[in-house]
């Protein structure tokens, strides 16, 4: 029988929480010969669901434009439900800001590429992300004194 104080970290489920594809200027924009610019934004959100159960979601927004017109806009959120118990409080931030997103992100990458391809475009492959560096940057930004004018 396991000691009730043993640390627990288990994936309960990974799922596509939401996805959208918009092509507001189709079909005319599809005839353009110019290469579009691509803007990719990522975000991580963690929230408690129940005692010891947390949802960690990674959201990607991919927007391509030619001049000032959108070719396509994809927004997708991939989430995971994790059971995390008996960990020291100082480890919870890195677990939910680094370990959990690293588990969820490959699913998001595949879903974004698939959605874009199903929209009739060559897939956009999201690059690998160093979630530890991203987490450390966020922590540093939160501890910097805010300059007010």
Secondary structure, DSSP 4 states (H G I P E B T S, - for coil): ---TTS-EEEEEEEEEEEEEEE-TTTTGGGG--SPPEEEEEEEEEEEEEETTEEEEEEEEEEEEEETTEEEEEEEEEEEEEEEEES--HHHHHHIIIIIHHHHHHHHHHHHHHHHHHHTTSPPPPPPP--HHHHHHHHHHHHHSPPP--
